[in-house]
Amino acid sequence: MKAIIYTKYGKPDVLKLVEVEKPQPKDNEILIKIHAATVTSGDVRLRGSDFPPLFWLPARLIFGLFRPKKKILGHELAGVVECVGKNVTKFNIGDNVFGTTTMLTSGSYAEYICLPQEWKHGVIELMPKKINFKESAALPVGGMTAMFLLEKANLNKEQNVLVYGASGSVGSYAVQIAKQQGASVIAVCSSSNFDMVESLGADRAIDYKKEDYSFLKNKFDIVFDAVGKTTKSKAKKVLKKGGAFVSVKMLTKEKIQHLKRIKELAEKERLRPYIDKCFQLDEIVSAHEYVDQGHKKGNVVIEIKN
Ligand SMILES: NC(=O)c1ccc[n+]([C@@H]2O[C@H](COP(=O)([O-])OP(=O)(O)OC[C@H]3O[C@@H](n4cnc5c(N)ncnc54)[C@H](OP(=O)(O)O)[C@@H]3O)[C@@H](O)[C@H]2O)c1
């Protein structure tokens, strides 16, 4: 099968399209023919070994000290079950599925992958009806992160929520999830992305390059830092007493109930993945170059035609 591998950390051109052996499912695994994957900001960080100084050594110990342990990158996917191991009960051949590859030994930049039907760190579920492979692949990481952090912040009806960095993947889902729960949402992003965030439901947008949100007169129940570029001390200036600050810098956990909820919302057309650009598998270097710039809107998808 075709796959993208990287055998050293570095610029996007370390990613190479090669032929590798097609995986065979173990008894508890499903073999998925992948139709779409994504390039997340986590993927480009891993490829470039671009970790904050404090986390650099621990991250390299986990992901490979001298060279990457996991040669095939890619955290998200959508595809069709082609074969099931003999102990698999949750999925059948022909099912459309979507999910993540978190902490597995192989990723989704490939024509096929084997995933356990259940494992500790990642999730897999039947794909939402009504949306396609490319849209489904773009849902899990950003959607589950937004849901986890909004739950941690005790999101409730009629709250005021500020989403800092609303035009990224996590931000675009945080705006929509907060809105569909009945909150009022102020989105902080560039003015070039105002149309995007308003189309996702934001009540108002402010440009982080022109206005400092911490000087706003409004008070918020939740300040959600969706790009890891603001601080709790700044957020405190606009938080109500007892309000919550949450950030993508916090540890999150993938939960199957969150993926199921995301699926449900997508089927009810209350949550939609915003797709910025779509590349083919053999254009992976261009896709990484684009995401490396740090200005993607929502999600970048890789279509895998096989
Ligand atoms: N904790 C977790 O489980 C978890 C999960 C997923 C992601 N993450 C982390 O969350 C972060 C965001 O990831 P993502 O993929 O959602 O976002 P992303 O798509 O990488 O974010 C890009 C967006 O952020 C905006 N942006 C950049 N600098 C900004 C600033 N100073 N203020 C406001 N907006 C700014 C950009 O808009 P402009 O073009 O206007 O600059 C762009 O639209 C990454 O660091 C990622 O590693 C964490």
The ligand as a Gaussian input file, in Angstrom:
#p B3LYP/6-31G(d) Opt

LIG

0 1
 N       -4.801000      19.626000      24.318000
 C       -5.181000      18.925000      23.242000
 O       -5.674000      17.789000      23.335000
 C       -5.075000      19.529000      21.879000
 C       -5.790000      18.967000      20.835000
 C       -5.749000      19.583000      19.598000
 C       -4.939000      20.707000      19.447000
 N       -4.192000      21.162000      20.478000
 C       -3.328000      22.354000      20.337000
 O       -4.182000      23.442000      20.158000
 C       -3.540000      24.430000      19.360000
 C       -4.491000      24.858000      18.268000
 O       -4.648000      23.825000      17.338000
 P       -5.711000      23.962000      16.189000
 O       -5.333000      22.945000      15.187000
 O       -7.054000      24.005000      16.717000
 O       -5.432000      25.428000      15.707000
 P       -4.701000      25.852000      14.425000
 O       -5.625000      25.479000      13.342000
 O       -3.306000      25.451000      14.404000
 O       -4.756000      27.438000      14.667000
 C       -4.538000      28.243000      13.631000
 C       -5.462000      29.419000      13.821000
 O       -5.046000      30.136000      14.981000
 C       -5.136000      31.509000      14.716000
 N       -4.138000      32.222000      15.487000
 C       -2.791000      32.125000      15.372000
 N       -2.205000      32.941000      16.267000
 C       -3.200000      33.535000      16.963000
 C       -3.228000      34.471000      18.017000
 N       -2.111000      34.950000      18.561000
 N       -4.415000      34.857000      18.491000
 C       -5.566000      34.365000      17.974000
 N       -5.608000      33.489000      16.961000
 C       -4.432000      33.082000      16.458000
 C       -4.857000      31.632000      13.243000
 O       -5.516000      32.741000      12.750000
 P       -4.692000      33.942000      12.052000
 O       -4.503000      33.518000      10.642000
 O       -5.603000      35.080000      12.247000
 O       -3.400000      34.103000      12.782000
 C       -5.410000      30.331000      12.641000
 O       -6.701000      30.449000      12.104000
 C       -2.256000      23.797000      18.863000
 O       -1.205000      24.267000      19.687000
 C       -2.473000      22.322000      19.091000
 O       -1.280000      21.635000      19.271000
 C       -4.275000      20.627000      21.692000

